Amino acid sequence: MSFIKGKYRKTIYESSTGYMVGLFRVQETDDQEIETNKTITFTGHFNELMTNALYIFHGEYIEHEKYGKQFQTSSYEKVKPEEKEAIIEFLTSSFVKGCGIKTAEKIVGVFGSESLAKIKENESNLLLVPNLSAKTAKSIYNSVIKYYETDEYIVYLQNLGFTIKETMKLIKIYEKDIKNVVEDNIYLLTDLIEFKKLDQIFLLNNKLDDERRIEACIIESMKSLSFQNGDIYLDKIEIVEYLANHFKIYTQVDEILDRLYLNKKIIITSDDYYLIDEYLDEVNSAESLTKLIKKPELKIKSLDEYLIKLNNELNITYNDEQKLAITRALKNNISIITGGPGTGKTTIIKGIIKIYGWLNNLNDVGLDKEVMLLAPTGRAAKRMSETTAMPASTIHRFLKWDKERNTFGINEFNKMHYKLIIIDETSMIDNHLLSALFKGIDLKTQIVFVGDEYQLPSVGPGLVLSDMIQSDVITHTRLENIYRQSENSYIPVLAKDIKEVNIEEDLLVKRDDYNFIEVPSSEVKNIIKQVINKALKKGLNETNFQVLAPMYKGENGIDNLNVLLQDLYNPKKPNKEEISNFGVIYRVGDKILNLVNDLDLNISNGDIGYIKEINLNSKTDLVIIDYEGNLVSYKKDAMNTITHAYAISIHKSQGSEFEHVIIPITFSYGRMLYNKLLYTGVSRAKKSLVLIGSSRAFASSIKNNYSEIRKTSLKQRILNNLKNGG
């Protein structure tokens, strides 16, 4: 039997019985086949593992016939970090300048557990370390002195299981109080540290049914349920079930729920339970919408003449429903325009802006001052800007979002003033973002919401676009007529058929822009490979083609598809730099998907870029990615904010359009195959769409309305406000 000692990194798969497949960073081992300082796959049954905590696993390093080398664990133990290890980790962190792993080991080799004390005592002590220059000694001394009051807290927090990055964040905010906070109620750190880790640390010395824990677990359960289901409010029974299933809390919680209500952490109305922030956001949005709805319609003379002028100026023939949408948008203080692909939403936005400029005698500079174009994602905003020849912004950037504090610089105390705001891809806006938008703008503004109500709802809680439409008190134009690019153009027709659950018998008939290739699930990857190779011969590459899939795991999941596609588009070459992160290989030229919003770096969740450089010897510019001219540098610890983009999820594709799209369709995707998901994926394609897999699975998913109704109360709040004169 062998052992591996190191840090648990992450879980790849976990069953209900506790069987786990994950990644482990090896520091020590007695198995000659296993390299140290490398990440390997492990399997076995575990209770719970703490990310980045130190463990010893006992077992055998085997060759699995399907999944390759993996460490099969038979027993394990958590290792309490030695003080020396904590000191080395601190000295090699980004908070200490000029100290690498070898230097840190030398320092600890000379001074042992007294290392930090010796460094603080006198800078010249470091000169006792072999081959350490005076310049390096000064840099290390200055860094340690900066934190001289906190070294005991660094060791204390790391011994509990916090990473050095988490440790420094906590000390920066709480300073000397951090130990008291951890011991009194560690759950107060929930906004800074992952809840699961805090819970694990708390349970080292406390009981499962400690009231502090129950209170924190109720809030965490409500957050998880709201995000998981998109609900604004919850039923008590589902909260109680979640507490039992995820936190092993089986006691009565009525008294604690009442206490949370009295402390204004939750709101209880009838049998509906709200997190306080979700409740206040929905109330604010309903009040703002009510004020806009109640404003009288604007009177505009000679609008018909402007519509005729618009046809001539843009050389576009607007149909009656498009003219109606433009007219309503200009006359009403708030209006909604919805429609599927090919119905002319972009053309209508251009028309609204053009006539608004004529009505108010505005040139381009004047339009920029009075009109603001917004979208939830960077790609949607960029597309909006390209089609209108006007600046467009993400809503987060417009509101000056602060990522660290999760607050907005533009708010009820610091508003932006525009005369007309047009918002595209409204279906992606959640409860919190809508409320933040209303807080940040003057309600004298005219607002036009544009979107497709049949697409996937927002990732965050809420059903904003649908609720506004269903209230039936906001002027709404639904576009039905489709403009085809050619007689045999089928993509917009297919999208409409999916929406209407209309399954055509000639689904397998090849069209100018559409092809369904019927193959068994086991052949899907092979056929994707053939289609891509043909495209490459025609001069099309990863910049033109996008694979969209319903889920990450499984034989035909996104993770496996990205490995396949990387080998096709950007194979390994001797002179091409590459780097491994948690077992995933990234190399120069790779197509990359950004997973976070970062206003400082000017990148948004869903942006696609390409790796320009990999600098293996650099701490700050390890990987440089080009996002359409915006070069962004990544350190090692930021690599988890990116992934390959050869294949991406249909959820991540929202707000984007791609020239050529491939979508695999097999029964193995299970419940992830449903109407709205398929509709959203199909409607991303502009020039061609290839579906590969089972036509039966395709037909089944069209009939599957898995996208459940979310529990929201925005619609009812609007109606109640109007009824009560609010």
C-alpha positions in Angstrom: 0.0 0.0 0.0 1.2 3.5 -0.9 0.6 7.0 0.5 0.3 10.4 -0.9 0.5 13.6 1.2 -0.7 16.9 -0.1 -3.7 19.1 -0.6 -7.2 18.3 -1.8 -8.0 20.6 -4.7 -11.5 19.9 -6.0 -14.3 17.3 -6.6 -15.0 16.1 -10.1 -17.8 13.7 -9.1 -19.5 12.8 -5.9 -22.3 10.2 -5.4 -25.0 10.2 -2.7 -23.1 7.3 -0.9 -19.9 9.5 -0.5 -17.9 8.0 -3.4 -15.8 10.7 -4.8 -13.5 11.4 -7.8 -11.3 14.5 -7.4 -8.0 16.2 -7.8 -5.1 16.1 -5.4 -1.8 18.1 -5.3 0.9 15.7 -4.2 3.7 17.0 -1.9 5.1 13.7 -0.7 4.7 10.0 -1.7 6.4 6.7 -1.4 5.2 5.6 -4.9 7.9 6.1 -7.5 5.3 6.3 -10.3 3.8 9.5 -8.8 5.6 12.8 -9.3 5.6 15.3 -6.5 4.3 18.9 -7.0 1.9 17.5 -9.6 -1.9 17.2 -9.5 -3.4 13.7 -9.8 -6.8 12.1 -9.9 -8.0 10.2 -6.8 -11.1 8.1 -6.0 -12.6 6.6 -2.8 -15.3 7.1 -0.1 -15.0 10.2 2.0 -17.0 12.1 4.6 -16.1 15.6 3.7 -12.8 17.1 2.3 -11.8 20.7 2.9 -10.4 22.5 -0.2 -6.6 23.2 0.1 -6.4 21.3 3.5 -3.5 18.9 4.0 -4.3 15.2 3.9 -2.6 11.8 3.8 -4.3 9.3 1.5 -3.4 5.6 1.8 -4.2 3.3 -1.2 -2.9 2.2 -4.6 -2.0 4.1 -7.8 -3.8 2.1 -10.5 -4.4 2.3 -14.2 -8.2 2.6 -14.9 -9.1 1.1 -18.3 -11.3 4.1 -19.2 -10.0 7.0 -17.1 -6.3 6.4 -16.9 -4.1 6.8 -13.8 -5.8 7.4 -10.5 -5.1 7.0 -6.8 -7.6 4.5 -5.3 -7.9 5.6 -1.7 -8.7 3.0 1.0 -8.2 5.3 4.1 -7.3 8.9 4.8 -6.5 11.4 7.5 -6.4 15.1 7.8 -3.0 16.5 8.7 -2.8 19.5 11.0 -0.3 21.8 9.4 3.0 22.2 11.2 3.9 25.8 12.2 6.9 25.5 9.9 4.6 24.8 6.9 2.4 27.7 7.7 5.5 30.0 7.9 6.7 28.7 4.5 3.3 29.3 2.9 3.2 32.9 4.3 6.8 33.7 3.2 6.1 32.4 -0.4 2.7 34.3 -0.6 2.2 37.4 -2.7 2.3 39.4 0.5 6.1 38.9 1.0 8.2 40.3 -1.8 11.3 38.6 -3.0 10.9 35.2 -1.3 10.4 32.0 -3.3 9.9 28.5 -2.1 13.7 27.7 -1.9 14.5 30.8 0.0 11.6 30.2 2.4 12.8 26.7 3.1 16.3 28.0 3.7 15.0 30.5 6.2 12.9 27.9 8.1 15.9 25.5 7.9 18.0 28.1 9.8 15.4 29.5 12.2 12.7 26.8 12.4 9.5 27.9 14.1 11.2 31.1 15.3 11.6 32.3 11.7 9.1 35.2 11.8 10.3 36.3 15.2 14.0 36.3 14.0 13.1 38.3 10.9 11.2 40.9 13.0 14.0 41.1 15.5 16.6 42.3 13.1 16.9 42.5 9.4 20.6 41.4 9.6 19.5 38.0 11.0 18.4 37.1 7.5 22.0 37.4 6.4 22.7 34.2 8.4 20.8 32.4 5.7 23.2 30.9 3.1 23.4 32.8 -0.3 20.7 35.4 0.7 21.6 38.9 -0.6 21.2 42.1 1.4 18.7 43.4 -1.1 16.5 40.2 -0.8 16.8 40.3 3.0 15.6 43.9 3.1 12.6 43.1 0.9 11.6 40.2 3.0 12.2 42.1 6.3 10.0 45.1 5.1 7.2 42.7 4.0 7.2 40.8 7.3 7.3 44.0 9.4 4.2 45.2 7.6 2.4 42.3 9.1 4.4 42.0 12.3 1.4 42.3 14.5 -0.5 39.6 12.7 1.9 36.7 12.4 0.2 34.7 15.3 -3.1 35.2 13.6 -1.7 34.0 10.3 -0.6 30.8 11.9 -3.9 30.5 13.9 -6.1 30.9 10.8 -4.0 28.6 8.6 -4.1 25.9 11.2 -7.9 26.1 11.0 -7.7 25.5 7.3 -7.9 28.9 5.7 -5.6 29.5 2.7 -3.0 32.3 2.9 -5.1 34.4 0.5 -8.2 34.0 2.7 -6.1 34.6 5.8 -4.7 37.9 4.6 -8.1 39.0 3.5 -9.6 38.4 6.9 -6.7 40.0 8.8 -6.9 43.1 6.5 -10.6 43.6 7.4 -10.8 42.4 11.0 -7.2 42.9 12.2 -6.7 41.8 15.8 -10.5 41.1 16.2 -10.4 38.2 13.8 -9.8 35.5 16.5 -12.8 36.8 18.5 -15.0 36.8 15.4 -14.0 33.2 14.5 -14.6 32.0 18.0 -17.8 33.9 18.7 -19.6 33.3 15.4 -17.5 32.3 12.4 -20.6 32.5 10.2 -20.3 36.3 10.2 -17.6 35.7 7.6 -20.0 34.2 5.1 -19.7 37.2 2.7 -15.9 36.7 2.5 -15.4 32.9 2.8 -17.2 29.9 1.3 -19.9 28.8 3.7 -19.0 25.1 3.5 -15.5 25.8 4.7 -16.8 28.0 7.6 -19.2 25.2 8.6 -16.5 22.6 8.6 -14.3 24.8 10.8 -17.2 25.5 13.2 -18.0 21.8 13.6 -14.4 21.1 14.8 -15.4 22.4 18.2 -19.2 22.8 18.1 -22.4 20.8 17.8 -24.5 20.3 14.7 -27.6 21.8 16.4 -25.8 24.9 17.9 -28.3 27.8 17.4 -25.6 30.0 15.8 -25.2 27.2 13.2 -28.9 26.7 12.6 -29.4 30.4 12.1 -26.6 30.5 9.6 -27.7 27.3 7.8 -31.2 28.7 7.4 -29.9 31.8 5.6 -27.5 29.6 3.5 -30.4 27.2 2.6 -32.5 30.0 1.5 -29.7 31.5 -0.6 -29.0 28.1 -2.2 -32.7 27.4 -2.9 -33.3 30.8 -4.4 -30.3 30.6 -6.7 -30.9 26.9 -7.6 -34.6 27.4 -8.5 -34.6 31.1 -9.3 -37.2 31.8 -6.6 -37.7 35.1 -4.9 -39.7 33.5 -2.0 -39.7 30.0 -0.6 -42.0 27.6 1.3 -41.1 26.7 4.8 -41.2 23.0 4.1 -38.5 23.2 1.4 -36.3 25.2 3.8 -36.7 22.5 6.5 -36.0 19.7 4.0 -32.9 21.4 2.7 -31.6 21.9 6.3 -32.1 18.1 6.9 -30.6 16.9 3.6 -27.6 19.3 3.4 -26.8 20.3 7.0 -28.2 17.3 9.1 -30.4 19.7 11.1 -33.6 17.9 12.1 -34.8 20.1 15.0 -37.8 22.4 15.0 -36.7 25.8 13.6 -39.9 27.9 14.1 -38.4 29.9 16.9 -35.2 30.6 15.0 -37.2 31.6 11.9 -39.1 34.1 14.0 -35.9 35.5 15.5 -34.4 36.0 11.9 -37.6 37.8 11.0 -37.4 40.1 14.1 -33.7 40.8 13.3 -34.8 41.7 9.7 -32.7 39.0 8.1 -35.8 37.4 6.4 -39.3 38.5 5.6 -42.3 36.3 6.3 -45.6 37.2 4.6 -48.4 34.6 5.0 -46.6 31.4 4.2 -43.9 32.9 2.0 -40.3 33.3 3.2 -38.0 35.9 1.6 -34.4 36.8 2.1 -34.5 40.4 3.1 -32.4 41.6 0.1 -34.6 39.8 -2.4 -37.7 41.1 -0.8 -36.5 44.8 -0.8 -35.2 44.5 -4.4 -38.6 43.2 -5.7 -40.5 45.9 -3.7 -38.3 48.6 -5.2 -38.6 47.4 -8.7 -42.4 47.2 -8.4 -42.6 50.7 -7.1 -40.4 52.0 -9.8 -42.3 50.3 -12.6 -45.6 51.6 -11.1 -44.4 55.2 -11.3 -43.4 54.7 -14.9 -46.6 53.0 -15.8 -48.7 55.8 -14.3 -47.1 58.6 -16.4 -49.3 59.9 -19.2 -48.5 58.9 -22.8 -46.4 61.4 -24.7 -48.0 63.3 -27.6 -45.9 63.2 -30.8 -47.0 65.1 -33.9 -46.3 63.8 -37.4 -45.0 60.4 -36.3 -46.2 58.8 -39.5 -44.1 61.2 -41.5 -41.0 60.3 -39.5 -41.7 56.6 -40.1 -41.8 57.2 -43.8 -38.6 59.2 -43.6 -37.1 56.3 -41.6 -37.8 53.8 -44.4 -36.1 56.1 -46.9 -33.2 57.0 -44.7 -32.2 53.5 -43.6 -33.5 51.8 -46.8 -35.5 49.4 -44.7 -39.1 48.5 -45.1 -40.6 48.3 -41.6 -43.7 46.1 -41.3 -46.8 47.2 -39.4 -45.8 45.4 -36.1 -42.3 46.9 -36.2 -43.8 50.4 -36.8 -46.1 49.8 -33.9 -43.2 48.9 -31.6 -41.3 52.0 -32.6 -44.4 54.2 -32.1 -45.1 52.7 -28.7 -41.5 53.0 -27.5 -41.4 56.7 -28.4 -44.8 57.5 -26.9 -44.7 55.6 -23.6 -42.5 56.1 -20.6 -42.0 52.4 -20.4 -42.5 49.7 -23.1 -41.5 46.2 -23.9 -40.6 44.7 -27.3 -40.1 41.0 -27.6 -39.5 38.6 -30.5 -37.5 35.6 -31.6 -34.6 35.5 -34.0 -35.2 37.1 -37.4 -38.1 39.3 -36.2 -36.1 42.6 -36.5 -35.5 43.7 -32.9 -32.2 45.2 -33.8 -33.7 47.1 -36.7 -36.4 48.5 -34.4 -33.8 49.7 -31.9 -32.1 51.6 -34.8 -35.4 53.1 -35.8 -36.2 54.3 -32.3 -32.9 56.0 -31.9 -33.1 57.6 -35.3 -36.6 59.1 -34.9 -35.8 60.1 -31.3 -32.8 62.1 -32.7 -35.0 63.8 -35.3 -37.8 64.6 -32.8 -35.3 66.3 -30.5 -33.0 67.8 -33.1 -30.0 65.9 -31.9 -26.7 65.2 -33.7 -24.5 62.2 -32.7 -23.0 64.0 -29.8 -26.5 65.0 -28.5 -27.7 61.4 -28.8 -24.8 60.1 -26.8 -25.7 62.6 -24.0 -29.4 61.7 -23.9 -29.6 58.0 -25.0 -28.0 55.1 -23.2 -27.9 51.6 -24.6 -27.5 48.8 -22.1 -27.3 44.9 -22.0 -26.6 42.4 -19.3 -23.5 40.9 -21.0 -20.4 42.4 -22.6 -21.0 40.5 -25.9 -24.6 41.7 -26.1 -23.5 45.3 -25.4 -20.8 45.0 -28.1 -23.3 43.6 -30.6 -25.8 46.4 -29.8 -23.0 49.0 -30.3 -22.0 47.5 -33.6 -25.5 47.4 -35.0 -26.5 51.0 -33.9 -23.1 52.7 -34.3 -23.6 54.1 -30.8 -21.8 53.4 -27.5 -23.4 50.6 -25.4 -22.5 49.4 -22.0 -23.1 46.4 -19.7 -25.5 47.3 -16.9 -22.8 46.5 -14.3 -20.4 48.9 -15.9 -23.0 51.6 -16.3 -23.8 51.3 -12.6 -20.1 51.2 -11.6 -20.2 47.9 -9.9 -17.6 47.3 -7.2 -16.6 43.6 -7.3 -14.9 43.5 -3.9 -17.9 45.0 -2.0 -20.6 43.8 -4.5 -22.1 47.3 -4.5 -22.9 49.9 -7.2 -21.3 53.4 -7.4 -24.4 54.6 -9.3 -27.3 54.3 -6.9 -30.2 56.1 -5.2 -27.7 58.6 -3.8 -25.8 59.1 -7.0 -28.1 58.8 -10.0 -27.4 58.9 -13.8 -29.6 61.1 -15.9 -30.6 60.1 -19.4 -33.7 60.9 -21.4 -34.0 57.5 -23.1 -32.6 54.1 -22.1 -32.9 51.0 -24.3 -32.1 47.6 -22.7 -31.5 44.5 -24.8 -31.5 40.9 -23.7 -33.9 41.7 -20.8 -34.7 38.0 -20.2 -31.2 37.8 -18.6 -31.8 40.5 -16.0 -32.5 39.2 -12.5 -34.3 40.7 -9.5 -31.3 42.3 -7.9 -29.9 43.9 -11.1 -33.3 45.3 -12.1 -33.7 46.9 -8.7 -30.1 48.3 -8.9 -30.8 49.8 -12.3 -34.0 51.6 -11.0 -32.1 52.9 -8.0 -29.4 54.3 -10.3 -31.5 56.2 -12.9 -33.9 59.1 -12.9 -37.5 57.8 -13.3 -38.2 60.7 -15.7 -36.3 58.5 -18.1 -38.1 56.7 -20.9 -37.2 53.0 -20.8 -37.5 50.4 -23.6 -37.0 46.8 -22.6 -36.1 44.5 -25.5 -35.7 40.8 -25.4 -37.0 37.3 -26.1 -39.3 36.0 -23.4 -39.0 32.4 -24.6 -35.2 32.3 -23.9 -33.8 30.9 -20.7 -34.5 33.0 -17.6 -31.9 34.9 -15.7 -29.2 32.9 -13.8 -30.0 34.8 -10.6 -33.4 34.7 -8.9 -36.4 36.4 -10.5 -38.5 36.2 -13.7 -38.3 39.9 -14.5 -39.3 40.1 -18.2 -42.0 37.5 -17.9 -43.5 39.1 -14.8 -43.6 42.5 -16.5 -45.3 41.1 -19.5 -47.7 39.0 -17.5 -48.8 42.0 -15.4 -50.5 43.1 -18.7 -50.2 46.8 -17.6 -47.0 47.6 -19.5 -47.2 48.5 -23.2 -45.9 45.4 -25.0 -45.3 44.6 -28.6 -44.7 41.0 -29.5 -43.0 40.5 -32.9 -44.2 37.4 -34.8 -43.1 38.0 -38.4 -39.8 36.4 -39.4 -37.5 37.8 -42.0 -35.6 35.0 -43.7 -32.2 35.5 -45.2 -33.1 33.2 -48.1 -36.1 31.1 -49.2 -34.4 28.0 -47.7 -33.3 29.8 -44.5 -34.6 27.6 -41.7 -32.9 28.6 -38.4 -35.5 31.3 -37.3 -38.4 29.0 -38.5 -37.0 26.1 -36.4 -36.7 28.4 -33.4 -40.3 29.4 -33.8 -41.4 25.8 -34.2 -39.5 24.8 -31.0 -41.2 27.7 -29.1 -44.6 26.6 -30.3 -43.9 22.9 -29.7 -44.4 22.3 -33.4 -42.4 19.2 -34.4 -42.0 19.0 -38.2 -41.8 15.6 -39.8 -39.0 16.7 -42.2 -36.7 17.5 -39.3 -33.9 15.6 -41.0 -34.2 17.4 -44.3 -31.0 19.4 -45.0 -31.4 23.1 -45.7 -29.2 26.0 -46.8 -28.4 26.8 -43.2 -29.4 23.7 -41.3 -28.4 20.0 -41.1 -29.4 17.3 -38.6 -27.0 14.4 -38.5 -28.6 11.3 -36.9 -26.0 9.2 -35.1 -25.8 7.1 -31.8 -24.5 8.9 -28.7 -21.2 7.0 -29.0 -20.5 8.5 -32.4 -21.3 12.2 -31.6 -17.7 13.2 -30.9 -16.5 11.5 -34.0 -19.1 13.3 -36.2 -18.3 16.6 -34.6 -14.6 15.9 -35.5 -15.6 15.2 -39.1 -17.7 18.4 -39.4 -14.9 20.5 -37.9 -12.3 19.0 -40.2 -14.5 19.8 -43.3 -14.9 23.4 -42.0 -11.2 23.8 -41.5 -10.6 22.8 -45.2 -13.1 25.5 -46.2 -11.2 28.1 -44.3 -13.5 28.2 -41.2 -12.0 27.9 -37.8 -12.7 28.3 -34.1 -13.4 32.0 -34.6 -16.3 31.2 -36.9 -17.6 27.9 -35.3 -19.1 27.5 -31.8 -20.1 24.2 -30.2 -22.9 24.6 -27.7 -23.8 21.7 -25.3 -26.3 21.4 -22.5 -24.0 20.2 -19.7 -20.3 19.9 -18.6 -20.0 16.2 -17.5 -20.4 12.9 -19.4 -19.1 11.4 -22.6 -20.4 14.2 -24.8 -20.2 16.9 -22.1 -18.5 20.3 -22.5 -15.3 19.2 -20.7 -14.7 16.2 -23.0 -15.6 18.2 -26.1 -13.1 20.9 -25.3 -10.3 18.3 -25.0 -11.3 17.0 -28.5 -11.6 20.4 -30.1 -8.4 21.7 -28.6 -6.6 18.8 -30.3 -8.3 19.7 -33.6 -7.9 23.5 -33.5 -4.7 23.9 -31.4 -2.7 20.7 -31.1 0.4 20.3 -28.9 3.6 21.4 -30.6 7.2 21.4 -29.3 7.6 25.2 -29.6 4.2 26.1 -28.2 4.1 27.1 -24.5 1.5 25.4 -22.4 0.5 25.2 -18.7 -1.6 22.8 -16.6 -4.2 24.0 -14.1 -6.1 21.3 -12.1 -5.4 18.8 -14.9 -6.6 21.1 -17.7 -4.0 22.0 -20.3 -3.9 25.6 -21.7 -1.6 26.5 -24.5 -0.9 29.6 -26.6 -3.6 30.1 -29.2 -6.4 28.5 -27.1 -9.9 29.9 -27.3 -10.9 31.0 -23.8 -14.2 31.8 -22.0 -14.1 34.4 -19.2 -16.2 33.4 -16.2 -16.4 36.6 -14.1 -17.2 40.3 -14.4 -14.2 42.5 -13.7 -14.8 46.2 -14.5 -11.1 47.1 -13.7 -10.0 44.7 -16.4 -12.8 45.6 -18.8 -14.0 42.0 -19.1 -17.5 40.5 -18.6 -18.7 37.0 -17.8 -19.1 35.3 -21.2 -16.4 37.2 -23.0 -14.4 35.0 -25.4 -10.7 35.6 -26.1 -7.5 33.8 -27.1 -4.3 33.0 -25.2 -1.6 35.3 -26.6 1.3 34.4 -24.2 2.2 32.0 -21.5 5.1 33.1 -19.3 6.0 30.1 -17.1 8.6 32.2 -15.1 6.3 35.1 -14.4 4.2 35.5 -11.3 2.1 38.4 -12.5 1.8 37.7 -16.3 1.6 34.0 -16.2 -1.1 33.9 -19.0 -2.0 36.8 -21.2 -5.4 36.6 -23.0 -6.5 38.8 -25.8 -10.2 39.7 -25.6 -10.7 41.5 -28.9 -7.8 43.9 -28.4 -8.1 44.0 -24.6 -5.0 42.2 -23.2 -5.6 40.8 -19.7 -2.9 39.2 -17.6 -3.6 36.3 -15.2 -1.7 35.1 -12.2 -1.8 31.4 -11.2 -4.6 31.9 -8.6 -6.8 33.6 -11.2 -6.7 30.7 -13.6 -10.0 29.3 -12.2 -11.8 32.3 -13.7 -11.3 31.0 -17.2 -12.1 27.9 -19.2 -11.8 26.7 -22.8 -14.4 28.1 -25.1 -14.2 25.7 -28.1 -17.4 24.2 -26.5 -19.5 26.3 -24.1 -22.8 25.8 -22.3 -26.0 27.0 -23.9 -26.5 29.1 -20.7 -23.2 30.9 -21.2 -24.1 31.5 -24.9 -27.0 33.8 -24.0 -26.6 37.3 -25.2 -24.2 36.1 -27.9 -24.5 35.2 -31.6 -22.2 32.9 -33.6 -21.9 32.5 -37.4 -21.9 28.7 -37.3 -23.2 26.6 -34.4 -23.0 22.8 -33.6 -25.3 21.4 -30.9 -25.0 17.7 -29.9 -28.4 16.2 -28.9 -28.5 12.9 -27.0 -30.7 11.3 -24.3 -27.6 11.2 -22.1 -28.0 14.9 -21.3 -31.1 13.8 -19.3 -33.3 16.6 -17.8 -31.0 19.3 -19.3 -32.7 18.7 -22.6 -35.8 20.9 -22.4 -37.7 23.4 -24.6 -36.3 26.7 -23.5 -32.7 25.4 -23.4 -32.9 24.1 -27.0 -34.7 27.2 -28.2 -31.9 29.4 -26.7 -29.2 27.3 -28.3 -30.8 27.2 -31.8 -31.4 30.9 -31.8 -27.7 31.7 -31.2 -26.8 30.6 -34.8 -26.7 33.3 -37.6 -25.5 31.5 -40.7 -25.6 27.8 -40.1 -26.7 25.2 -37.5 -25.7 21.6 -37.3 -27.5 19.3 -34.8 -25.8 15.9 -34.1 -27.3 13.0 -32.4 -30.8 11.6 -31.8 -33.8 13.1 -33.5 -36.0 11.3 -30.9 -34.1 13.2 -28.1 -34.6 16.4 -30.0 -38.3 15.9 -30.4 -38.6 14.8 -26.7 -36.8 18.0 -25.5 -39.1 20.2 -27.6 -42.1 18.7 -25.6 -40.2 18.9 -22.3 -41.2 22.1 -20.5 -38.7 21.4 -17.6 -38.1 25.1 -17.1 -40.3 25.3 -14.0 -42.4 28.4 -13.0 -40.4 30.5 -10.5 -41.9 31.7 -7.3 -41.9 35.5 -7.8 -44.3 38.3 -6.7 -43.2 41.2 -9.0 -46.3 40.9 -11.2 -48.7 40.9 -8.2 -46.8 43.8 -6.5 -47.2 45.9 -9.6 -51.0 45.2 -9.8 -51.4 45.8 -6.1 -49.6 49.1 -6.3 -51.9 50.3 -9.2 -55.0 49.1 -7.4 -54.0 50.9 -4.2 -53.0 54.1 -6.0 -49.3 53.5 -5.2 
